[in-house]
Amino acid sequence: MSLLEELYRETIMTHAKAPRNYGELPGADVVIEGRNTSCGDEITLYLKSDGGKIADVAFTGHGCAISQSSASMMTELVKGRSLEEARRLIDSFKGMVVEGRQPTAELGDLQALAGTAKLPSRVKCATLAWNSLEEALLKLEGE
């Protein structure tokens, strides 16, 4: 399988065409705007917390299939998780796409993005939502 075939697997395209948790989240505790200035991808991440957990999460925005599918899969994975679990998932995901570490089973469908580690120009696309989540968690913990 070529790098591009690996990158644009069916899972990625499914999430890009019909993203999960897409839309504004009324009453969000934190709203973070993320931008990838090198390509123009943008997302706005909405997060509600409850008792140290991510009660709900959603996003809006536009960009390439990688950024939008990563955001979609991320929201599915972190919803209902503790803030600590979300931090661990951020580390696991970034380790996979930034450092080229082996994907872990806990990442589920996000393992489809492992190939981005071989394409440095796409790493910022894949990590846009995750960087926004990291910023949202910092903001939550600072309040």
C-alpha positions, 0 to 999 in steps of 0.5 A, spaced: 500 500 500 502 506 498 503 512 503 497 516 500 493 509 500 495 508 507 493 515 509 486 516 505 484 509 507 476 508 508 476 510 515 479 517 514 474 518 508 468 516 512 470 521 518 472 526 513 465 526 509 461 525 515 464 527 521 462 525 528 460 530 533 460 536 528 457 542 530 457 548 536 456 545 543 451 550 547 453 551 554 460 549 552 465 550 558 471 551 553 471 554 546 478 553 543 480 556 536 485 552 532 488 554 526 494 551 521 497 557 518 501 553 513 495 550 509 489 554 512 485 548 516 481 551 522 477 548 527 473 550 533 473 545 539 467 545 544 468 542 550 463 541 556 466 538 563 463 534 569 466 532 575 473 531 572 470 528 565 469 530 558 462 530 558 461 532 551 465 535 546 464 537 539 467 541 533 466 545 527 471 548 522 474 546 515 480 543 512 483 537 509 480 530 510 486 529 515 484 534 519 477 533 519 477 526 520 482 526 526 477 531 529 471 527 528 475 520 531 478 524 537 471 527 539 469 520 539 474 517 543 475 522 548 467 523 550 466 520 557 473 520 559 477 523 564 481 529 563 487 524 565 485 519 560 484 524 555 491 527 556 494 520 556 490 519 549 493 526 546 500 523 548 499 516 545 496 520 538 502 525 538 507 519 539 504 516 533 504 521 528 509 526 530 514 521 533 512 515 529 511 510 535 507 504 534 500 505 534 496 503 540 490 499 540 486 504 545 487 509 539 482 505 535 480 508 528 485 513 529 490 508 528 489 509 520 492 516 521 499 513 523 502 514 516 502 521 517 508 520 521 511 519 514 509 525 511 511 531 515 507 536 511 501 532 514 503 532 521 500 539 523 493 537 519 493 531 524 494 534 530 490 540 529 484 538 533 489 534 539 493 541 540 486 544 541 484 539 546 490 540 549 489 547 550 482 546 552 484 541 558 489 547 560 484 552 560 479 547 564 485 546 569 486 553 570 479 555 572 
